[in-house]
Amino acid sequence: MTSIKEQAAISRLLSFLQDWDNAGKVSRRHILNNFIEINQGKTGPELEQEFSQGASLFLVRLTTWLRLTYMTGSCLEKLLKSIGIFLSAVSSNRYLIEFLEVGGVLTLLEILALEKISEGDKKESIKLLQVIANSGRKYKELICESYGVRSIAEFLAKCKSEETQEEVQVLLDSLLHGNPKYQNQVYKGLIALLPCTSPKAQQLSLQTLRTAQPIIGSTHPSIVDCMLNVLRTVHLEVQCEAIKLIKDLVNYDVCVPLLKGLVDLLIPSFKETCKLQPKILNDPTVLQLTAHLPVFLQQAAAAKAIR
């Protein structure tokens, strides 16, 4: 027989779950706020104690509400933070498995692609994907098998918040390590990001590629043209990272074509100069520039890389 104390705890749990089931959106937001405030940083056993060994009963309600409402963004940030308390808790592998069994990874990746969802909500989705990826190799493989690299890379390219972009970089870096089956997929995804229009995304991709290259060992043929094109940027932080990566790449099998491309950039054609000038002069993030600056940028970047 259960003790009076245990019966009281079970009664509180059932009352809490009933309150959740009967609550509307506003009331549920209040419940989530209280849950986050009280349970942030707790371990799996502590959560079980808090919920009288029935924490999974609340988690399943959270995941169900997530699947029903994620397309509308209703309380999404609070909901994802609450789920994150379960997934990131020490000794909480059972919660992670329960979340994955109901399609949690696919839901998180779909959130990244929805235009109506705020970047703050998407940032929480990225953080949950980080937790999943950091849980082990098989979880990294699950993310990659769910077309995760493409979804994550596309979000990085479109993202406006630099803080969120840095969180995405952390996730891509995690997927790169301890993931031999799909590390090449991550590597190719990083290369595919280089032509994007976001300077911050380019910078972070280049930084992660420097980490990736020794892990991968070999190079992808497309990396030479991508690197040479990145040198045309007017953003010096991007150019600096590109030069660092180029100096790393000369130790690999692309050394000859890379050096040849750099030498060619020292003397750009008139046609190429004319093609670049409008793009640079129309960039709202830089001051009005002289007609000769595109040439100087190319030559300087190539010279620095060769030096």
Phi and psi in degrees as a GROMACS rama.xvg file:
@    title "Ramachandran Plot"
@    xaxis  label "Phi"
@    yaxis  label "Psi"
@TYPE xy
-79.2192  148.621  THR-2
-73.7993  166.351  SER-3
-61.1812  -37.6381  ILE-4
-64.349  -42.9087  LYS-5
-66.5087  -39.9112  GLU-6
-62.632  -39.4367  GLN-7
-65.6234  -39.6698  ALA-8
-65.2035  -42.6082  ALA-9
-64.6184  -39.2217  ILE-10
-62.3439  -40.5161  SER-11
-64.4532  -40.5762  ARG-12
-62.551  -47.5961  LEU-13
-63.0595  -36.945  LEU-14
-65.8876  -41.7285  SER-15
-62.3459  -46.3632  PHE-16
-64.5726  -36.7234  LEU-17
-67.0879  -39.5365  GLN-18
-60.0791  -42.4318  ASP-19
-63.6067  -46.9962  TRP-20
-61.7728  -32.9418  ASP-21
-92.8655  -6.57507  ASN-22
-80.0962  151.027  ALA-23
-90.0256  -172.224  GLY-24
-61.1825  -44.3013  LYS-25
-65.1721  -44.5437  VAL-26
-65.872  -38.1459  SER-27
-66.6674  -36.7201  ARG-28
-60.5737  -40.7246  ARG-29
-64.9458  -41.4433  HIS-30
-61.9582  -42.0983  ILE-31
-64.8223  -42.2766  LEU-32
-58.8958  -44.3823  ASN-33
-65.376  -41.376  ASN-34
-61.6804  -45.2033  PHE-35
-63.146  -44.3386  ILE-36
-63.7261  -39.4785  GLU-37
-81.9859  -34.5172  ILE-38
-110.964  1.6455  ASN-39
-57.3362  125.428  GLN-40
86.3924  2.36148  GLY-41
-76.3525  152.249  LYS-42
-82.2664  170.174  THR-43
-56.8615  -50.6627  GLY-44
-58.9576  -36.3933  PRO-45
-67.8133  -37.339  GLU-46
-65.7121  -40.1744  LEU-47
-62.7793  -39.9653  GLU-48
-64.9315  -40.8384  GLN-49
-61.6748  -35.5386  GLU-50
-107.08  22.2823  PHE-51
52.6726  47.6414  SER-52
64.4272  21.7365  GLN-53
-127.154  30.6153  GLY-54
-60.4021  -33.7562  ALA-55
-62.6342  -27.0238  SER-56
-66.1647  -33.3929  LEU-57
-79.5514  -39.061  PHE-58
-59.4832  -42.246  LEU-59
-65.03  -31.3186  VAL-60
-69.3414  -38.579  ARG-61
-64.9858  -45.1694  LEU-62
-68.1346  -34.6373  THR-63
-65.4754  -44.9048  THR-64
-65.8509  -34.8319  TRP-65
-60.9159  -48.3419  LEU-66
-64.5676  -30.5612  ARG-67
-80.5648  -27.9936  LEU-68
-121.268  -4.22711  THR-69
-62.9324  -26.0034  TYR-70
-72.3221  -19.5759  MET-71
-98.4189  -15.5748  THR-72
77.5173  18.0304  GLY-73
-70.0284  115.4  SER-74
52.5658  28.2317  CYS-75
-64.5243  -43.3162  LEU-76
-61.8518  -46.8382  GLU-77
-64.3584  -38.7145  LYS-78
-64.3545  -44.611  LEU-79
-67.4212  -38.0977  LEU-80
-62.9606  -39.0361  LYS-81
-65.671  -43.8778  SER-82
-62.8763  -37.0961  ILE-83
-61.5042  -32.0603  GLY-84
-61.6709  -39.5627  ILE-85
-69.6829  -48.1193  PHE-86
-69.8294  -32.1916  LEU-87
-92.1101  -4.1048  SER-88
-66.6472  141.829  ALA-89
-63.9553  139.779  VAL-90
59.5975  47.8436  SER-91
-127.248  30.3831  SER-92
-60.328  -30.6342  ASN-93
-63.1667  -36.8446  ARG-94
-66.0488  -41.156  TYR-95
-60.8179  -46.1054  LEU-96
-62.8789  -42.1144  ILE-97
-61.3284  -39.3052  GLU-98
-68.1944  -41.9823  PHE-99
-69.8413  -33.6343  LEU-100
-65.2423  -22.6051  GLU-101
-100.745  19.0232  VAL-102
81.8221  30.493  GLY-103
-59.1516  -40.8561  GLY-104
-63.6318  -46.4699  VAL-105
-61.4053  -39.5323  LEU-106
-63.0078  -44.8219  THR-107
-62.8343  -39.5141  LEU-108
-70.0693  -36.5305  LEU-109
-65.798  -35.0777  GLU-110
-58.0329  -38.2711  ILE-111
-63.143  -27.1202  LEU-112
-92.487  -9.20168  ALA-113
-82.2402  124.179  LEU-114
-70.0397  -31.1276  GLU-115
-75.0158  -15.4829  LYS-116
-82.4286  136.812  ILE-117
-71.0013  158.082  SER-118
-66.8215  -28.2217  GLU-119
-63.4101  -41.5567  GLY-120
-65.9067  -41.6422  ASP-121
-66.4624  -32.3896  LYS-122
-62.4816  -40.2566  LYS-123
-65.0617  -35.4689  GLU-124
-63.5436  -42.468  SER-125
-61.1391  -41.3845  ILE-126
-63.4278  -38.076  LYS-127
-67.4507  -38.4074  LEU-128
-64.3641  -34.5283  LEU-129
-61.499  -45.3459  GLN-130
-59.7607  -43.8575  VAL-131
-64.6816  -46.7953  ILE-132
-62.7196  -36.86  ALA-133
-76.4578  -2.64149  ASN-134
-85.3194  -6.8261  SER-135
141.898  168.27  GLY-136
-58.5154  -44.7899  ARG-137
-64.9169  -26.6394  LYS-138
-78.5424  -34.4824  TYR-139
-63.3359  -41.8345  LYS-140
-63.563  -37.6713  GLU-141
-62.3941  -42.6103  LEU-142
-62.1146  -45.5777  ILE-143
-66.8155  -38.5713  CYS-144
-67.5213  -19.2024  GLU-145
-92.9631  22.4827  SER-146
59.5791  33.3631  TYR-147
-68.461  -37.6924  GLY-148
-60.5861  -44.4129  VAL-149
-63.6886  -46.3707  ARG-150
-62.2708  -42.8078  SER-151
-68.7168  -42.3701  ILE-152
-65.2165  -42.1325  ALA-153
-63.2538  -38.0736  GLU-154
-66.3202  -40.6911  PHE-155
-59.64  -41.0172  LEU-156
-67.357  -32.6235  ALA-157
-94.5375  -16.7502  LYS-158
-64.3555  141.011  CYS-159
-98.6014  -25.8951  LYS-160
-86.9663  123.171  SER-161
-66.2774  -34.4894  GLU-162
-62.86  -42.5288  GLU-163
-67.4835  -39.7039  THR-164
-60.0414  -37.4073  GLN-165
-67.4872  -33.2257  GLU-166
-66.0644  -37.9793  GLU-167
-64.4377  -40.0033  VAL-168
-60.1949  -41.4915  GLN-169
-59.6856  -41.4611  VAL-170
-65.6717  -46.027  LEU-171
-62.9128  -38.6737  LEU-172
-63.7163  -38.6154  ASP-173
-65.204  -41.6029  SER-174
-67.0479  -22.1655  LEU-175
-77.2609  -33.6276  LEU-176
-93.0183  140.123  HIS-177
61.6991  32.275  GLY-178
-140.558  59.79  ASN-179
-58.9255  -29.729  PRO-180
-67.3609  -33.4198  LYS-181
-124.184  10.9783  TYR-182
-64.509  -31.3107  GLN-183
-66.8553  -34.3269  ASN-184
-64.097  -41.5208  GLN-185
-65.2295  -42.7271  VAL-186
-58.2511  -47.3887  TYR-187
-65.4499  -35.7007  LYS-188
-63.7667  -37.3516  GLY-189
-66.9683  -40.8256  LEU-190
-63.6671  -40.1917  ILE-191
-63.9461  -20.9979  ALA-192
-79.1944  -18.764  LEU-193
-60.336  -36.2212  LEU-194
-79.8513  0.595242  PRO-195
-66.2668  165.758  CYS-196
-90.2039  -2.27949  THR-197
-92.5346  113.055  SER-198
-59.1393  -38.8571  PRO-199
-66.0372  -40.9527  LYS-200
-63.4353  -39.6247  ALA-201
-62.5475  -45.9721  GLN-202
-60.606  -46.803  GLN-203
-67.3618  -36.5057  LEU-204
-64.782  -41.9433  SER-205
-63.953  -41.9923  LEU-206
-61.1088  -43.311  GLN-207
-71.0933  -32.6872  THR-208
-63.8579  -34.0913  LEU-209
-63.7656  -34.3051  ARG-210
-73.7986  -38.0312  THR-211
-70.4816  -37.4079  ALA-212
-57.4429  -46.7283  GLN-213
-65.2347  -28.9908  PRO-214
-71.1929  -43.9643  ILE-215
-72.5927  -40.5251  ILE-216
89.1461  -63.7365  GLY-217
-87.7766  170.422  SER-218
-113.721  159.026  THR-219
-94.7777  138.097  HIS-220
-55.6248  -31.6262  PRO-221
-73.6099  -11.1374  SER-222
-68.3898  -28.2623  ILE-223
-64.1662  -55.5665  VAL-224
-61.2177  -39.4495  ASP-225
-61.7038  -43.0294  CYS-226
-67.2941  -41.6525  MET-227
-64.3595  -37.6611  LEU-228
-69.0839  -34.8414  ASN-229
-63.2404  -29.4451  VAL-230
-64.0349  -14.0353  LEU-231
-78.0721  -8.33798  ARG-232
-62.304  149.616  THR-233
-92.668  -1.8281  VAL-234
-93.3372  110.044  HIS-235
-65.637  -29.9423  LEU-236
-66.002  -33.4735  GLU-237
-72.1286  -44.3055  VAL-238
-60.3354  -39.837  GLN-239
-62.2518  -45.5078  CYS-240
-66.0023  -35.7998  GLU-241
-64.7224  -42.3857  ALA-242
-64.2662  -40.0057  ILE-243
-60.7045  -43.419  LYS-244
-68.5911  -38.9988  LEU-245
-59.6955  -42.1415  ILE-246
-65.2133  -28.0519  LYS-247
-73.7012  -39.3802  ASP-248
-69.5402  -20.622  LEU-249
-66.485  -11.5702  VAL-250
-89.8681  5.08339  ASN-251
-118.08  -175.462  TYR-252
-71.6166  -5.2225  ASP-253
-94.9137  11.0824  VAL-254
-55.7693  -49.8916  CYS-255
-64.7326  -53.8914  VAL-256
-62.9789  -31.0568  PRO-257
-67.762  -46.0744  LEU-258
-65.3162  -38.7839  LEU-259
-61.5049  -43.0352  LYS-260
-64.2071  -38.2118  GLY-261
-65.7191  -41.7605  LEU-262
-63.2419  -41.2223  VAL-263
-61.8054  -33.6867  ASP-264
-69.9209  -19.6221  LEU-265
-65.714  -25.9001  LEU-266
-127.062  76.8729  ILE-267
-67.182  147.753  PRO-268
-72.9384  157.033  SER-269
-62.2303  -38.8229  PHE-270
-62.6615  -43.3625  LYS-271
-66.9247  -39.2849  GLU-272
-62.4222  -43.9003  THR-273
-64.1981  -35.3161  CYS-274
-69.4849  -35.1093  LYS-275
-79.7143  -31.7209  LEU-276
-56.7509  -50.4066  GLN-277
-60.085  -38.9148  PRO-278
-61.2539  -41.9811  LYS-279
-74.0763  -43.2762  ILE-280
-67.9447  -25.2137  LEU-281
-90.8136  -0.556538  ASN-282
-70.5983  116.021  ASP-283
-70.7432  -11.0323  PRO-284
-88.6106  -3.48948  THR-285
-125.471  163.03  VAL-286
-71.4086  163.678  LEU-287
-61.7628  132.586  GLN-288
-115.003  160.404  LEU-289
-78.2988  163.901  THR-290
-66.4646  -21.2423  ALA-291
-89.0533  -12.5863  HIS-292
-61.7218  -39.4295  LEU-293
-54.4954  -39.4235  PRO-294
-65.6617  -44.8813  VAL-295
-62.8397  -39.9405  PHE-296
-62.1711  -45.3349  LEU-297
-62.8193  -48.9159  GLN-298
-64.3596  -42.5261  GLN-299
-64.6232  -43.8744  ALA-300
-64.5957  -44.4856  ALA-301
-64.0337  -41.2982  ALA-302
-64.7747  -41.1406  ALA-303
-62.6981  -40.4518  LYS-304
-68.1314  -36.9124  ALA-305
-74.3349  -33.6929  ILE-306
